[in-house]
Amino acid sequence: MQPATNLAFEFPLTHAPPPDLYPYRFAIGDLQNNGRSGVVVLESHAKRVQVCAYTLDGTRLWQRDTGLPDSGGWDKRMNHVPVTIWDVNGDGRSEVIYHSGPGHAFANDFYAEAGPDEMLTAVDGETGDVVWECPWPGTRPRVMFTVGYLRGMEQAPSVVVQDGT
C-alpha cells in the first residue's frame, strides 16, 4: 500500500459567489445519505455567517443564514459558529448541527457573548430543513463542539459543547 502523498481536493462551485463572500470553516460528511461525502462551508456574506451545503461536484444543496454576525471573540473570527455533520437523532439521515441566533442587529456587528434567543440547530443534511433546535448552551464567543456516545453506543449520541476555548 502506498502512503497518500496529496490529500487535498477541490470542488468546483456551480454558481458565482458574491464578491463579499468568503469561506471560513468546513465539515465533511454524508449529506445525501448515499455513502458519498459532501461539504458544509461556513461563509461570510453581508457580515452574517451562512451555512452552505455542497456536493463534491460543487452543486449547492442549500444555504441557511445563522442569524449571527461574522465577527466575534478576541480574534474577530467566526469561532462562535461551530459546525459538524452527524446522525444525532438515529433516524438514519445526517444532520448538520450549528449555532444559530435570532437575526437581530448586534452592536458593531460583533458577537461578544451569547444571548437568550440563540439555539443549537440541527438541519437535514440533504434538504437544510430544521430537524430540531434547543437553547444554545454556550456563553462565550469562542466555542467548539463534537459528537460523542456518552451513554454508550446503544443510545443516541450527544452534542458536547466546549465553551470559552
N, C-alpha and C positions, 0 to 999 in steps of 0.2 A: 504494500500500500504506500503510495506516495503522499507525503505531507502536503497540505494545501499551501500554496505559495501566494495566492491572491484571494482574499476572502471578500473583497469589495464587490459590490454590484450596483448597477444603475437601473433606474426605471424611468422611462420617458413619460412626461406629463402629456395627456391628450387635450389639455386646454392651456391657454396662455394665462399665466398668473398675472394679477395686477402688479404694477410697478412697486407698490408699497408693501408687498407681501414677502415675508422671509420665513424659512423653516427654522425651528429651534431644536426640537426633540422628536424622537420617533419610537415606535414599538412595532415589533413584527409578530404576526400570529395568523392563524387560520380564520380569516374574517368571513369567508363564504361557506365554511364548514364542508369544504370539498377536498381537504387534505393538502391544499396549496396555500402558501403564505401570502399574506397581504401586508401592507404597511399603513400605520396610522401616524400622521405627522402633526405635531403642534406647530401651527403657523401664526404669525402675527399679521393682522390685516386691520387697518384703520384703528390702530392702537388697542385692539382686542385680540385675545387668544382664540383661535379657531382650531377645532379638532377635525382633521380631514382624513378620510379612509380611501386608500388606493389599492387596486390590484397591482401585481408586479409588471403588468404591461402598461401601467400608467393611467388606467381608467379610474376616474374618481367615482367612488361608490356613494359617498355622502360627505357633507360638511355641516358642522354644528358650531355655533357661537357659544363659547363658555360663559359669556357674560362677565368676564374678568379682564382687567387691563393687562397689557403685555409687559408691564414694568413693575417689579416688586423686589423686596428684600434689599439687603446691603449691596448686592451686585447688579440690581436693576434688571434682572433676567426673569424668565418665566418659570422659575423653580417652584412657584406656588401652584402650578398646574401639572401634577404628575399624571402619567397615563400608563395603562397596561391592558393586555388582552388576555382573557381567561373565561372559561365557562364556570362562573362562580355560583350559579343557581342550579346547576346539574341538569339543565334541560337539553344538553347535547349541542347547544349553539354557543359560540363565543360571544362574550360581551366585551365592549370597550369601556373601561372604567376610568373616570377622570373627575377632577374637582371643577365644580361649576358655581356660578354666582347669579345674583339677581338681575344683573344687567344695568344697574343704576350707575350714575357717574361716581367715580372715585376721585378724591381730592388730588389734583395734579396728575390725573390718570395713573396713579401709583398705588400698588397693593401693599399696605403696611401691616395689616393684621386681619384676621378672619372676622367676618360679620355674622349676624344672626340668620341671614337668609341664604347662606351658602350650603351647597349639597355635595355629597358623593354620588355621582351619577353613573349609571350603567346603561349603555345603549346596545342594541343588537349590532353585532359586528358587520353584518351584511347590509342592513337597511338604515341604521342610525336611529331607529325608533327607540324611545325610552322604555327600558325594561323595568327598572326600579330606581328609586332615589331614597337617600336617607340623609339626616343632618350631617354636615361636614364636621368631623371631629378635630380638625386641626385649629391651631390658634396663631401660628407663626407664618411668616411669608416664605419660608423655605421648608418644603415638605417632600418626603419620599414615601412610596408605599410599594408593597409586594403582596402576593397571594400566598397563603400557607394553609396547610391542613392541621389546624391547631387542636382539633377534636378527633384526630385520626382520619385515615384515608377513606373510611366508610361514611363519613359525614361530609357535608358540603364545605368547601374551603372558605376561609375568611380573608377579607382585605385588611392588611395590617398597615397602619399609618404611623410613620415616624415623623414627629413634629419638631421643628426648630433645629434642622440639621446645620 
